[in-house]
Amino acid sequence: MGSLGFDHAKFEEPVKERAAQKSYWADHSATASVEAMMLDSQAAVIDKEERPEVRVCDTLLVSFGLIVLPSSSVRGFLESQY
């Protein structure tokens, strides 16, 4: 501990962890892709299937100013339409 009772080790550990995380993401986001984001080599297939559903929900949320997810009955209706 320092002269004022400050434990430098407790301060340095989060700083080191933050630096390690920042370094990891700097290295791994250089080639940003769907596969890298999802950590799945088949992510393009998943993205192709899921993107239309996301767009519909996003449009509804924006159009109606909703800030919460639709109820399960609304989700069921939307899924039955696509």
mmCIF file of the N, C-alpha and C atoms, coordinates in Angstrom:
data_MODEL
# 
_entry.id   MODEL 
# 
loop_
_atom_site.group_PDB 
_atom_site.id 
_atom_site.type_symbol 
_atom_site.label_atom_id 
_atom_site.label_alt_id 
_atom_site.label_comp_id 
_atom_site.label_asym_id 
_atom_site.label_entity_id 
_atom_site.label_seq_id 
_atom_site.pdbx_PDB_ins_code 
_atom_site.Cartn_x 
_atom_site.Cartn_y 
_atom_site.Cartn_z 
_atom_site.occupancy 
_atom_site.B_iso_or_equiv 
_atom_site.pdbx_formal_charge 
_atom_site.auth_seq_id 
_atom_site.auth_comp_id 
_atom_site.auth_asym_id 
_atom_site.auth_atom_id 
_atom_site.pdbx_PDB_model_num 
ATOM 1   N N  . MET A 1 1  ? 0.828   -1.179  0.000   1.00 0.00 ? 1  MET A N  1 
ATOM 2   C CA . MET A 1 1  ? 0.000   0.000   0.000   1.00 0.00 ? 1  MET A CA 1 
ATOM 3   C C  . MET A 1 1  ? 0.872   1.242   0.000   1.00 0.00 ? 1  MET A C  1 
ATOM 4   N N  . GLY A 1 2  ? 0.302   2.277   -0.587  1.00 0.00 ? 2  GLY A N  1 
ATOM 5   C CA . GLY A 1 2  ? 1.017   3.543   -0.641  1.00 0.00 ? 2  GLY A CA 1 
ATOM 6   C C  . GLY A 1 2  ? 0.972   4.255   0.694   1.00 0.00 ? 2  GLY A C  1 
ATOM 7   N N  . SER A 1 3  ? 1.574   5.418   0.731   1.00 0.00 ? 3  SER A N  1 
ATOM 8   C CA . SER A 1 3  ? 1.673   6.171   1.977   1.00 0.00 ? 3  SER A CA 1 
ATOM 9   C C  . SER A 1 3  ? 0.317   6.625   2.510   1.00 0.00 ? 3  SER A C  1 
ATOM 10  N N  . LEU A 1 4  ? -0.673  6.762   1.658   1.00 0.00 ? 4  LEU A N  1 
ATOM 11  C CA . LEU A 1 4  ? -1.998  7.200   2.095   1.00 0.00 ? 4  LEU A CA 1 
ATOM 12  C C  . LEU A 1 4  ? -2.982  6.038   2.211   1.00 0.00 ? 4  LEU A C  1 
ATOM 13  N N  . GLY A 1 5  ? -2.481  4.825   2.200   1.00 0.00 ? 5  GLY A N  1 
ATOM 14  C CA . GLY A 1 5  ? -3.339  3.667   2.312   1.00 0.00 ? 5  GLY A CA 1 
ATOM 15  C C  . GLY A 1 5  ? -3.953  3.244   0.992   1.00 0.00 ? 5  GLY A C  1 
ATOM 16  N N  . PHE A 1 6  ? -3.451  3.774   -0.112  1.00 0.00 ? 6  PHE A N  1 
ATOM 17  C CA . PHE A 1 6  ? -3.971  3.447   -1.445  1.00 0.00 ? 6  PHE A CA 1 
ATOM 18  C C  . PHE A 1 6  ? -3.279  2.198   -1.945  1.00 0.00 ? 6  PHE A C  1 
ATOM 19  N N  . ASP A 1 7  ? -4.051  1.186   -2.302  1.00 0.00 ? 7  ASP A N  1 
ATOM 20  C CA . ASP A 1 7  ? -3.505  -0.072  -2.799  1.00 0.00 ? 7  ASP A CA 1 
ATOM 21  C C  . ASP A 1 7  ? -3.362  0.020   -4.315  1.00 0.00 ? 7  ASP A C  1 
ATOM 22  N N  . HIS A 1 8  ? -2.146  0.256   -4.784  1.00 0.00 ? 8  HIS A N  1 
ATOM 23  C CA . HIS A 1 8  ? -1.892  0.419   -6.214  1.00 0.00 ? 8  HIS A CA 1 
ATOM 24  C C  . HIS A 1 8  ? -2.203  -0.851  -7.005  1.00 0.00 ? 8  HIS A C  1 
ATOM 25  N N  . ALA A 1 9  ? -2.044  -2.005  -6.402  1.00 0.00 ? 9  ALA A N  1 
ATOM 26  C CA . ALA A 1 9  ? -2.303  -3.267  -7.091  1.00 0.00 ? 9  ALA A CA 1 
ATOM 27  C C  . ALA A 1 9  ? -3.775  -3.379  -7.483  1.00 0.00 ? 9  ALA A C  1 
ATOM 28  N N  . LYS A 1 10 ? -4.677  -2.920  -6.615  1.00 0.00 ? 10 LYS A N  1 
ATOM 29  C CA . LYS A 1 10 ? -6.107  -2.976  -6.930  1.00 0.00 ? 10 LYS A CA 1 
ATOM 30  C C  . LYS A 1 10 ? -6.445  -2.051  -8.088  1.00 0.00 ? 10 LYS A C  1 
ATOM 31  N N  . PHE A 1 11 ? -5.694  -0.977  -8.244  1.00 0.00 ? 11 PHE A N  1 
ATOM 32  C CA . PHE A 1 11 ? -5.922  -0.039  -9.337  1.00 0.00 ? 11 PHE A CA 1 
ATOM 33  C C  . PHE A 1 11 ? -5.305  -0.548  -10.633 1.00 0.00 ? 11 PHE A C  1 
ATOM 34  N N  . GLU A 1 12 ? -4.129  -1.134  -10.545 1.00 0.00 ? 12 GLU A N  1 
ATOM 35  C CA . GLU A 1 12 ? -3.397  -1.562  -11.737 1.00 0.00 ? 12 GLU A CA 1 
ATOM 36  C C  . GLU A 1 12 ? -4.037  -2.771  -12.420 1.00 0.00 ? 12 GLU A C  1 
ATOM 37  N N  . GLU A 1 13 ? -4.633  -3.676  -11.655 1.00 0.00 ? 13 GLU A N  1 
ATOM 38  C CA . GLU A 1 13 ? -5.219  -4.890  -12.242 1.00 0.00 ? 13 GLU A CA 1 
ATOM 39  C C  . GLU A 1 13 ? -6.326  -4.570  -13.248 1.00 0.00 ? 13 GLU A C  1 
ATOM 40  N N  . PRO A 1 14 ? -7.312  -3.731  -12.919 1.00 0.00 ? 14 PRO A N  1 
ATOM 41  C CA . PRO A 1 14 ? -8.333  -3.391  -13.920 1.00 0.00 ? 14 PRO A CA 1 
ATOM 42  C C  . PRO A 1 14 ? -7.752  -2.660  -15.136 1.00 0.00 ? 14 PRO A C  1 
ATOM 43  N N  . VAL A 1 15 ? -6.729  -1.864  -14.909 1.00 0.00 ? 15 VAL A N  1 
ATOM 44  C CA . VAL A 1 15 ? -6.095  -1.150  -16.017 1.00 0.00 ? 15 VAL A CA 1 
ATOM 45  C C  . VAL A 1 15 ? -5.426  -2.148  -16.957 1.00 0.00 ? 15 VAL A C  1 
ATOM 46  N N  . LYS A 1 16 ? -4.740  -3.136  -16.398 1.00 0.00 ? 16 LYS A N  1 
ATOM 47  C CA . LYS A 1 16 ? -4.094  -4.174  -17.223 1.00 0.00 ? 16 LYS A CA 1 
ATOM 48  C C  . LYS A 1 16 ? -5.142  -4.990  -17.972 1.00 0.00 ? 16 LYS A C  1 
ATOM 49  N N  . GLU A 1 17 ? -6.234  -5.336  -17.288 1.00 0.00 ? 17 GLU A N  1 
ATOM 50  C CA . GLU A 1 17 ? -7.311  -6.114  -17.915 1.00 0.00 ? 17 GLU A CA 1 
ATOM 51  C C  . GLU A 1 17 ? -7.928  -5.331  -19.071 1.00 0.00 ? 17 GLU A C  1 
ATOM 52  N N  . ARG A 1 18 ? -8.174  -4.056  -18.847 1.00 0.00 ? 18 ARG A N  1 
ATOM 53  C CA . ARG A 1 18 ? -8.743  -3.199  -19.898 1.00 0.00 ? 18 ARG A CA 1 
ATOM 54  C C  . ARG A 1 18 ? -7.801  -3.130  -21.086 1.00 0.00 ? 18 ARG A C  1 
ATOM 55  N N  . ALA A 1 19 ? -6.506  -2.993  -20.841 1.00 0.00 ? 19 ALA A N  1 
ATOM 56  C CA . ALA A 1 19 ? -5.526  -2.937  -21.923 1.00 0.00 ? 19 ALA A CA 1 
ATOM 57  C C  . ALA A 1 19 ? -5.499  -4.254  -22.694 1.00 0.00 ? 19 ALA A C  1 
ATOM 58  N N  . ALA A 1 20 ? -5.598  -5.374  -21.992 1.00 0.00 ? 20 ALA A N  1 
ATOM 59  C CA . ALA A 1 20 ? -5.602  -6.684  -22.647 1.00 0.00 ? 20 ALA A CA 1 
ATOM 60  C C  . ALA A 1 20 ? -6.848  -6.838  -23.524 1.00 0.00 ? 20 ALA A C  1 
ATOM 61  N N  . GLN A 1 21 ? -8.007  -6.421  -23.007 1.00 0.00 ? 21 GLN A N  1 
ATOM 62  C CA . GLN A 1 21 ? -9.236  -6.519  -23.783 1.00 0.00 ? 21 GLN A CA 1 
ATOM 63  C C  . GLN A 1 21 ? -9.192  -5.597  -25.004 1.00 0.00 ? 21 GLN A C  1 
ATOM 64  N N  . LYS A 1 22 ? -8.691  -4.393  -24.822 1.00 0.00 ? 22 LYS A N  1 
ATOM 65  C CA . LYS A 1 22 ? -8.596  -3.443  -25.931 1.00 0.00 ? 22 LYS A CA 1 
ATOM 66  C C  . LYS A 1 22 ? -7.670  -3.983  -27.019 1.00 0.00 ? 22 LYS A C  1 
ATOM 67  N N  . SER A 1 23 ? -6.562  -4.570  -26.608 1.00 0.00 ? 23 SER A N  1 
ATOM 68  C CA . SER A 1 23 ? -5.618  -5.154  -27.560 1.00 0.00 ? 23 SER A CA 1 
ATOM 69  C C  . SER A 1 23 ? -6.254  -6.312  -28.329 1.00 0.00 ? 23 SER A C  1 
ATOM 70  N N  . TYR A 1 24 ? -6.984  -7.172  -27.608 1.00 0.00 ? 24 TYR A N  1 
ATOM 71  C CA . TYR A 1 24 ? -7.656  -8.307  -28.243 1.00 0.00 ? 24 TYR A CA 1 
ATOM 72  C C  . TYR A 1 24 ? -8.607  -7.814  -29.333 1.00 0.00 ? 24 TYR A C  1 
ATOM 73  N N  . TRP A 1 25 ? -9.463  -6.844  -28.998 1.00 0.00 ? 25 TRP A N  1 
ATOM 74  C CA . TRP A 1 25 ? -10.449 -6.382  -29.962 1.00 0.00 ? 25 TRP A CA 1 
ATOM 75  C C  . TRP A 1 25 ? -9.821  -5.590  -31.092 1.00 0.00 ? 25 TRP A C  1 
ATOM 76  N N  . ALA A 1 26 ? -8.728  -4.901  -30.841 1.00 0.00 ? 26 ALA A N  1 
ATOM 77  C CA . ALA A 1 26 ? -8.019  -4.202  -31.921 1.00 0.00 ? 26 ALA A CA 1 
ATOM 78  C C  . ALA A 1 26 ? -7.475  -5.222  -32.920 1.00 0.00 ? 26 ALA A C  1 
ATOM 79  N N  . ASP A 1 27 ? -6.936  -6.325  -32.420 1.00 0.00 ? 27 ASP A N  1 
ATOM 80  C CA . ASP A 1 27 ? -6.400  -7.378  -33.289 1.00 0.00 ? 27 ASP A CA 1 
ATOM 81  C C  . ASP A 1 27 ? -7.504  -8.112  -34.045 1.00 0.00 ? 27 ASP A C  1 
ATOM 82  N N  . HIS A 1 28 ? -8.602  -8.412  -33.357 1.00 0.00 ? 28 HIS A N  1 
ATOM 83  C CA . HIS A 1 28 ? -9.645  -9.250  -33.944 1.00 0.00 ? 28 HIS A CA 1 
ATOM 84  C C  . HIS A 1 28 ? -10.728 -8.496  -34.695 1.00 0.00 ? 28 HIS A C  1 
ATOM 85  N N  . SER A 1 29 ? -10.727 -7.191  -34.652 1.00 0.00 ? 29 SER A N  1 
ATOM 86  C CA . SER A 1 29 ? -11.745 -6.447  -35.393 1.00 0.00 ? 29 SER A CA 1 
ATOM 87  C C  . SER A 1 29 ? -11.173 -5.842  -36.669 1.00 0.00 ? 29 SER A C  1 
ATOM 88  N N  . ALA A 1 30 ? -9.904  -6.090  -36.922 1.00 0.00 ? 30 ALA A N  1 
ATOM 89  C CA . ALA A 1 30 ? -9.275  -5.554  -38.131 1.00 0.00 ? 30 ALA A CA 1 
ATOM 90  C C  . ALA A 1 30 ? -9.952  -6.094  -39.394 1.00 0.00 ? 30 ALA A C  1 
ATOM 91  N N  . THR A 1 31 ? -10.350 -7.343  -39.359 1.00 0.00 ? 31 THR A N  1 
ATOM 92  C CA . THR A 1 31 ? -11.060 -7.941  -40.487 1.00 0.00 ? 31 THR A CA 1 
ATOM 93  C C  . THR A 1 31 ? -12.500 -8.194  -40.067 1.00 0.00 ? 31 THR A C  1 
ATOM 94  N N  . ALA A 1 32 ? -13.215 -7.122  -39.852 1.00 0.00 ? 32 ALA A N  1 
ATOM 95  C CA . ALA A 1 32 ? -14.594 -7.241  -39.375 1.00 0.00 ? 32 ALA A CA 1 
ATOM 96  C C  . ALA A 1 32 ? -15.445 -7.976  -40.405 1.00 0.00 ? 32 ALA A C  1 
ATOM 97  N N  . SER A 1 33 ? -16.100 -9.016  -39.949 1.00 0.00 ? 33 SER A N  1 
ATOM 98  C CA . SER A 1 33 ? -16.983 -9.799  -40.802 1.00 0.00 ? 33 SER A CA 1 
ATOM 99  C C  . SER A 1 33 ? -18.058 -10.414 -39.930 1.00 0.00 ? 33 SER A C  1 
ATOM 100 N N  . VAL A 1 34 ? -19.085 -10.906 -40.568 1.00 0.00 ? 34 VAL A N  1 
ATOM 101 C CA . VAL A 1 34 ? -20.157 -11.570 -39.836 1.00 0.00 ? 34 VAL A CA 1 
ATOM 102 C C  . VAL A 1 34 ? -19.605 -12.808 -39.137 1.00 0.00 ? 34 VAL A C  1 
ATOM 103 N N  . GLU A 1 35 ? -18.729 -13.534 -39.799 1.00 0.00 ? 35 GLU A N  1 
ATOM 104 C CA . GLU A 1 35 ? -18.149 -14.742 -39.228 1.00 0.00 ? 35 GLU A CA 1 
ATOM 105 C C  . GLU A 1 35 ? -17.342 -14.422 -37.978 1.00 0.00 ? 35 GLU A C  1 
ATOM 106 N N  . ALA A 1 36 ? -16.568 -13.339 -38.033 1.00 0.00 ? 36 ALA A N  1 
ATOM 107 C CA . ALA A 1 36 ? -15.769 -12.959 -36.872 1.00 0.00 ? 36 ALA A CA 1 
ATOM 108 C C  . ALA A 1 36 ? -16.664 -12.501 -35.723 1.00 0.00 ? 36 ALA A C  1 
ATOM 109 N N  . MET A 1 37 ? -17.705 -11.748 -36.036 1.00 0.00 ? 37 MET A N  1 
ATOM 110 C CA . MET A 1 37 ? -18.600 -11.240 -35.007 1.00 0.00 ? 37 MET A CA 1 
ATOM 111 C C  . MET A 1 37 ? -19.326 -12.381 -34.297 1.00 0.00 ? 37 MET A C  1 
ATOM 112 N N  . MET A 1 38 ? -19.805 -13.352 -35.070 1.00 0.00 ? 38 MET A N  1 
ATOM 113 C CA . MET A 1 38 ? -20.582 -14.452 -34.500 1.00 0.00 ? 38 MET A CA 1 
ATOM 114 C C  . MET A 1 38 ? -19.708 -15.635 -34.081 1.00 0.00 ? 38 MET A C  1 
ATOM 115 N N  . LEU A 1 39 ? -18.416 -15.564 -34.386 1.00 0.00 ? 39 LEU A N  1 
ATOM 116 C CA . LEU A 1 39 ? -17.485 -16.661 -34.090 1.00 0.00 ? 39 LEU A CA 1 
ATOM 117 C C  . LEU A 1 39 ? -17.998 -17.981 -34.659 1.00 0.00 ? 39 LEU A C  1 
ATOM 118 N N  . ASP A 1 40 ? -18.459 -17.909 -35.908 1.00 0.00 ? 40 ASP A N  1 
ATOM 119 C CA . ASP A 1 40 ? -19.047 -19.066 -36.565 1.00 0.00 ? 40 ASP A CA 1 
ATOM 120 C C  . ASP A 1 40 ? -18.721 -18.996 -38.055 1.00 0.00 ? 40 ASP A C  1 
ATOM 121 N N  . SER A 1 41 ? -18.115 -20.046 -38.580 1.00 0.00 ? 41 SER A N  1 
ATOM 122 C CA . SER A 1 41 ? -17.738 -20.050 -39.996 1.00 0.00 ? 41 SER A CA 1 
ATOM 123 C C  . SER A 1 41 ? -18.954 -20.080 -40.922 1.00 0.00 ? 41 SER A C  1 
ATOM 124 N N  . GLN A 1 42 ? -20.115 -20.468 -40.399 1.00 0.00 ? 42 GLN A N  1 
ATOM 125 C CA . GLN A 1 42 ? -21.348 -20.514 -41.192 1.00 0.00 ? 42 GLN A CA 1 
ATOM 126 C C  . GLN A 1 42 ? -22.239 -19.291 -40.950 1.00 0.00 ? 42 GLN A C  1 
ATOM 127 N N  . ALA A 1 43 ? -21.675 -18.238 -40.407 1.00 0.00 ? 43 ALA A N  1 
ATOM 128 C CA . ALA A 1 43 ? -22.457 -17.060 -40.029 1.00 0.00 ? 43 ALA A CA 1 
ATOM 129 C C  . ALA A 1 43 ? -23.155 -16.414 -41.223 1.00 0.00 ? 43 ALA A C  1 
ATOM 130 N N  . ALA A 1 44 ? -22.566 -16.480 -42.400 1.00 0.00 ? 44 ALA A N  1 
ATOM 131 C CA . ALA A 1 44 ? -23.193 -15.865 -43.574 1.00 0.00 ? 44 ALA A CA 1 
ATOM 132 C C  . ALA A 1 44 ? -24.538 -16.522 -43.877 1.00 0.00 ? 44 ALA A C  1 
ATOM 133 N N  . VAL A 1 45 ? -24.622 -17.829 -43.691 1.00 0.00 ? 45 VAL A N  1 
ATOM 134 C CA . VAL A 1 45 ? -25.874 -18.556 -43.920 1.00 0.00 ? 45 VAL A CA 1 
ATOM 135 C C  . VAL A 1 45 ? -26.918 -18.126 -42.881 1.00 0.00 ? 45 VAL A C  1 
ATOM 136 N N  . ILE A 1 46 ? -26.496 -18.066 -41.630 1.00 0.00 ? 46 ILE A N  1 
ATOM 137 C CA . ILE A 1 46 ? -27.400 -17.645 -40.554 1.00 0.00 ? 46 ILE A CA 1 
ATOM 138 C C  . ILE A 1 46 ? -27.865 -16.213 -40.803 1.00 0.00 ? 46 ILE A C  1 
ATOM 139 N N  . ASP A 1 47 ? -26.939 -15.347 -41.163 1.00 0.00 ? 47 ASP A N  1 
ATOM 140 C CA . ASP A 1 47 ? -27.263 -13.940 -41.419 1.00 0.00 ? 47 ASP A CA 1 
ATOM 141 C C  . ASP A 1 47 ? -28.276 -13.809 -42.550 1.00 0.00 ? 47 ASP A C  1 
ATOM 142 N N  . LYS A 1 48 ? -28.084 -14.580 -43.604 1.00 0.00 ? 48 LYS A N  1 
ATOM 143 C CA . LYS A 1 48 ? -28.999 -14.526 -44.752 1.00 0.00 ? 48 LYS A CA 1 
ATOM 144 C C  . LYS A 1 48 ? -30.419 -14.920 -44.346 1.00 0.00 ? 48 LYS A C  1 
ATOM 145 N N  . GLU A 1 49 ? -30.529 -15.911 -43.464 1.00 0.00 ? 49 GLU A N  1 
ATOM 146 C CA . GLU A 1 49 ? -31.846 -16.379 -43.026 1.00 0.00 ? 49 GLU A CA 1 
ATOM 147 C C  . GLU A 1 49 ? -32.484 -15.438 -42.009 1.00 0.00 ? 49 GLU A C  1 
ATOM 148 N N  . GLU A 1 50 ? -31.688 -14.832 -41.145 1.00 0.00 ? 50 GLU A N  1 
ATOM 149 C CA . GLU A 1 50 ? -32.222 -14.029 -40.039 1.00 0.00 ? 50 GLU A CA 1 
ATOM 150 C C  . GLU A 1 50 ? -32.422 -12.550 -40.388 1.00 0.00 ? 50 GLU A C  1 
ATOM 151 N N  . ARG A 1 51 ? -31.657 -12.022 -41.307 1.00 0.00 ? 51 ARG A N  1 
ATOM 152 C CA . ARG A 1 51 ? -31.701 -10.580 -41.592 1.00 0.00 ? 51 ARG A CA 1 
ATOM 153 C C  . ARG A 1 51 ? -33.097 -10.067 -41.966 1.00 0.00 ? 51 ARG A C  1 
ATOM 154 N N  . PRO A 1 52 ? -33.874 -10.761 -42.811 1.00 0.00 ? 52 PRO A N  1 
ATOM 155 C CA . PRO A 1 52 ? -35.219 -10.251 -43.125 1.00 0.00 ? 52 PRO A CA 1 
ATOM 156 C C  . PRO A 1 52 ? -36.097 -10.118 -41.878 1.00 0.00 ? 52 PRO A C  1 
ATOM 157 N N  . GLU A 1 53 ? -36.005 -11.070 -40.963 1.00 0.00 ? 53 GLU A N  1 
ATOM 158 C CA . GLU A 1 53 ? -36.804 -11.011 -39.744 1.00 0.00 ? 53 GLU A CA 1 
ATOM 159 C C  . GLU A 1 53 ? -36.385 -9.819  -38.872 1.00 0.00 ? 53 GLU A C  1 
ATOM 160 N N  . VAL A 1 54 ? -35.112 -9.586  -38.801 1.00 0.00 ? 54 VAL A N  1 
ATOM 161 C CA . VAL A 1 54 ? -34.606 -8.458  -38.020 1.00 0.00 ? 54 VAL A CA 1 
ATOM 162 C C  . VAL A 1 54 ? -35.087 -7.148  -38.629 1.00 0.00 ? 54 VAL A C  1 
ATOM 163 N N  . ARG A 1 55 ? -35.063 -7.049  -39.941 1.00 0.00 ? 55 ARG A N  1 
ATOM 164 C CA . ARG A 1 55 ? -35.514 -5.823  -40.602 1.00 0.00 ? 55 ARG A CA 1 
ATOM 165 C C  . ARG A 1 55 ? -36.994 -5.549  -40.337 1.00 0.00 ? 55 ARG A C  1 
ATOM 166 N N  . VAL A 1 56 ? -37.832 -6.588  -40.370 1.00 0.00 ? 56 VAL A N  1 
ATOM 167 C CA . VAL A 1 56 ? -39.261 -6.411  -40.110 1.00 0.00 ? 56 VAL A CA 1 
ATOM 168 C C  . VAL A 1 56 ? -39.469 -5.906  -38.692 1.00 0.00 ? 56 VAL A C  1 
ATOM 169 N N  . CYS A 1 57 ? -38.843 -6.546  -37.724 1.00 0.00 ? 57 CYS A N  1 
ATOM 170 C CA . CYS A 1 57 ? -39.001 -6.125  -36.331 1.00 0.00 ? 57 CYS A CA 1 
ATOM 171 C C  . CYS A 1 57 ? -38.462 -4.717  -36.127 1.00 0.00 ? 57 CYS A C  1 
ATOM 172 N N  . ASP A 1 58 ? -37.330 -4.423  -36.729 1.00 0.00 ? 58 ASP A N  1 
ATOM 173 C CA . ASP A 1 58 ? -36.732 -3.095  -36.609 1.00 0.00 ? 58 ASP A CA 1 
ATOM 174 C C  . ASP A 1 58 ? -37.666 -2.042  -37.191 1.00 0.00 ? 58 ASP A C  1 
ATOM 175 N N  . THR A 1 59 ? -38.259 -2.333  -38.336 1.00 0.00 ? 59 THR A N  1 
ATOM 176 C CA . THR A 1 59 ? -39.184 -1.391  -38.978 1.00 0.00 ? 59 THR A CA 1 
ATOM 177 C C  . THR A 1 59 ? -40.400 -1.146  -38.099 1.00 0.00 ? 59 THR A C  1 
ATOM 178 N N  . LEU A 1 60 ? -40.945 -2.208  -37.529 1.00 0.00 ? 60 LEU A N  1 
ATOM 179 C CA . LEU A 1 60 ? -42.101 -2.058  -36.646 1.00 0.00 ? 60 LEU A CA 1 
ATOM 180 C C  . LEU A 1 60 ? -41.759 -1.226  -35.420 1.00 0.00 ? 60 LEU A C  1 
ATOM 181 N N  . LEU A 1 61 ? -40.612 -1.492  -34.828 1.00 0.00 ? 61 LEU A N  1 
ATOM 182 C CA . LEU A 1 61 ? -40.207 -0.743  -33.640 1.00 0.00 ? 61 LEU A CA 1 
ATOM 183 C C  . LEU A 1 61 ? -40.041 0.731   -33.950 1.00 0.00 ? 61 LEU A C  1 
ATOM 184 N N  . VAL A 1 62 ? -39.430 1.035   -35.081 1.00 0.00 ? 62 VAL A N  1 
ATOM 185 C CA . VAL A 1 62 ? -39.232 2.427   -35.466 1.00 0.00 ? 62 VAL A CA 1 
ATOM 186 C C  . VAL A 1 62 ? -40.563 3.075   -35.843 1.00 0.00 ? 62 VAL A C  1 
ATOM 187 N N  . SER A 1 63 ? -41.368 2.386   -36.629 1.00 0.00 ? 63 SER A N  1 
ATOM 188 C CA . SER A 1 63 ? -42.640 2.940   -37.097 1.00 0.00 ? 63 SER A CA 1 
ATOM 189 C C  . SER A 1 63 ? -43.590 3.285   -35.965 1.00 0.00 ? 63 SER A C  1 
ATOM 190 N N  . PHE A 1 64 ? -43.659 2.426   -34.975 1.00 0.00 ? 64 PHE A N  1 
ATOM 191 C CA . PHE A 1 64 ? -44.605 2.624   -33.891 1.00 0.00 ? 64 PHE A CA 1 
ATOM 192 C C  . PHE A 1 64 ? -43.965 3.233   -32.645 1.00 0.00 ? 64 PHE A C  1 
ATOM 193 N N  . GLY A 1 65 ? -42.685 3.531   -32.720 1.00 0.00 ? 65 GLY A N  1 
ATOM 194 C CA . GLY A 1 65 ? -42.011 4.139   -31.578 1.00 0.00 ? 65 GLY A CA 1 
ATOM 195 C C  . GLY A 1 65 ? -41.948 3.234   -30.366 1.00 0.00 ? 65 GLY A C  1 
ATOM 196 N N  . LEU A 1 66 ? -41.970 1.939   -30.602 1.00 0.00 ? 66 LEU A N  1 
ATOM 197 C CA . LEU A 1 66 ? -41.922 0.991   -29.489 1.00 0.00 ? 66 LEU A CA 1 
ATOM 198 C C  . LEU A 1 66 ? -40.499 0.871   -28.969 1.00 0.00 ? 66 LEU A C  1 
ATOM 199 N N  . ILE A 1 67 ? -40.369 0.753   -27.684 1.00 0.00 ? 67 ILE A N  1 
ATOM 200 C CA . ILE A 1 67 ? -39.038 0.594   -27.114 1.00 0.00 ? 67 ILE A CA 1 
ATOM 201 C C  . ILE A 1 67 ? -38.884 -0.746  -26.413 1.00 0.00 ? 67 ILE A C  1 
ATOM 202 N N  . VAL A 1 68 ? -39.904 -1.581  -26.507 1.00 0.00 ? 68 VAL A N  1 
ATOM 203 C CA . VAL A 1 68 ? -39.839 -2.917  -25.928 1.00 0.00 ? 68 VAL A CA 1 
ATOM 204 C C  . VAL A 1 68 ? -40.099 -3.937  -27.029 1.00 0.00 ? 68 VAL A C  1 
ATOM 205 N N  . LEU A 1 69 ? -39.695 -5.153  -26.786 1.00 0.00 ? 69 LEU A N  1 
ATOM 206 C CA . LEU A 1 69 ? -39.934 -6.207  -27.765 1.00 0.00 ? 69 LEU A CA 1 
ATOM 207 C C  . LEU A 1 69 ? -41.422 -6.498  -27.848 1.00 0.00 ? 69 LEU A C  1 
ATOM 208 N N  . PRO A 1 70 ? -41.892 -6.890  -29.024 1.00 0.00 ? 70 PRO A N  1 
ATOM 209 C CA . PRO A 1 70 ? -43.310 -7.211  -29.150 1.00 0.00 ? 70 PRO A CA 1 
ATOM 210 C C  . PRO A 1 70 ? -43.673 -8.422  -28.301 1.00 0.00 ? 70 PRO A C  1 
ATOM 211 N N  . SER A 1 71 ? -44.950 -8.524  -27.944 1.00 0.00 ? 71 SER A N  1 
ATOM 212 C CA . SER A 1 71 ? -45.413 -9.656  -27.145 1.00 0.00 ? 71 SER A CA 1 
ATOM 213 C C  . SER A 1 71 ? -45.265 -10.944 -27.948 1.00 0.00 ? 71 SER A C  1 
ATOM 214 N N  . SER A 1 72 ? -45.396 -12.069 -27.264 1.00 0.00 ? 72 SER A N  1 
ATOM 215 C CA . SER A 1 72 ? -45.236 -13.356 -27.948 1.00 0.00 ? 72 SER A CA 1 
ATOM 216 C C  . SER A 1 72 ? -46.314 -13.545 -29.015 1.00 0.00 ? 72 SER A C  1 
ATOM 217 N N  . SER A 1 73 ? -47.520 -13.002 -28.812 1.00 0.00 ? 73 SER A N  1 
ATOM 218 C CA . SER A 1 73 ? -48.569 -13.148 -29.829 1.00 0.00 ? 73 SER A CA 1 
ATOM 219 C C  . SER A 1 73 ? -48.204 -12.354 -31.091 1.00 0.00 ? 73 SER A C  1 
ATOM 220 N N  . VAL A 1 74 ? -47.619 -11.185 -30.919 1.00 0.00 ? 74 VAL A N  1 
ATOM 221 C CA . VAL A 1 74 ? -47.189 -10.391 -32.080 1.00 0.00 ? 74 VAL A CA 1 
ATOM 222 C C  . VAL A 1 74 ? -46.038 -11.091 -32.780 1.00 0.00 ? 74 VAL A C  1 
ATOM 223 N N  . ARG A 1 75 ? -45.095 -11.603 -32.009 1.00 0.00 ? 75 ARG A N  1 
ATOM 224 C CA . ARG A 1 75 ? -43.968 -12.320 -32.613 1.00 0.00 ? 75 ARG A CA 1 
ATOM 225 C C  . ARG A 1 75 ? -44.469 -13.531 -33.385 1.00 0.00 ? 75 ARG A C  1 
ATOM 226 N N  . GLY A 1 76 ? -45.438 -14.277 -32.808 1.00 0.00 ? 76 GLY A N  1 
ATOM 227 C CA . GLY A 1 76 ? -46.006 -15.434 -33.501 1.00 0.00 ? 76 GLY A CA 1 
ATOM 228 C C  . GLY A 1 76 ? -46.668 -15.052 -34.806 1.00 0.00 ? 76 GLY A C  1 
ATOM 229 N N  . PHE A 1 77 ? -47.396 -13.932 -34.787 1.00 0.00 ? 77 PHE A N  1 
ATOM 230 C CA . PHE A 1 77 ? -48.041 -13.438 -36.000 1.00 0.00 ? 77 PHE A CA 1 
ATOM 231 C C  . PHE A 1 77 ? -46.998 -13.073 -37.048 1.00 0.00 ? 77 PHE A C  1 
ATOM 232 N N  . LEU A 1 78 ? -45.962 -12.366 -36.651 1.00 0.00 ? 78 LEU A N  1 
ATOM 233 C CA . LEU A 1 78 ? -44.923 -11.950 -37.601 1.00 0.00 ? 78 LEU A CA 1 
ATOM 234 C C  . LEU A 1 78 ? -44.218 -13.165 -38.184 1.00 0.00 ? 78 LEU A C  1 
ATOM 235 N N  . GLU A 1 79 ? -43.908 -14.134 -37.347 1.00 0.00 ? 79 GLU A N  1 
ATOM 236 C CA . GLU A 1 79 ? -43.225 -15.325 -37.822 1.00 0.00 ? 79 GLU A CA 1 
ATOM 237 C C  . GLU A 1 79 ? -44.104 -16.121 -38.778 1.00 0.00 ? 79 GLU A C  1 
ATOM 238 N N  . SER A 1 80 ? -45.409 -16.126 -38.574 1.00 0.00 ? 80 SER A N  1 
ATOM 239 C CA . SER A 1 80 ? -46.299 -16.869 -39.461 1.00 0.00 ? 80 SER A CA 1 
ATOM 240 C C  . SER A 1 80 ? -46.410 -16.192 -40.835 1.00 0.00 ? 80 SER A C  1 
ATOM 241 N N  . GLN A 1 81 ? -46.091 -14.899 -40.897 1.00 0.00 ? 81 GLN A N  1 
ATOM 242 C CA . GLN A 1 81 ? -46.185 -14.157 -42.149 1.00 0.00 ? 81 GLN A CA 1 
ATOM 243 C C  . GLN A 1 81 ? -44.954 -14.330 -43.036 1.00 0.00 ? 81 GLN A C  1 
ATOM 244 N N  . TYR A 1 82 ? -43.855 -14.795 -42.471 1.00 0.00 ? 82 TYR A N  1 
ATOM 245 C CA . TYR A 1 82 ? -42.610 -14.871 -43.238 1.00 0.00 ? 82 TYR A CA 1 
ATOM 246 C C  . TYR A 1 82 ? -42.053 -16.238 -43.263 1.00 0.00 ? 82 TYR A C  1 
# 
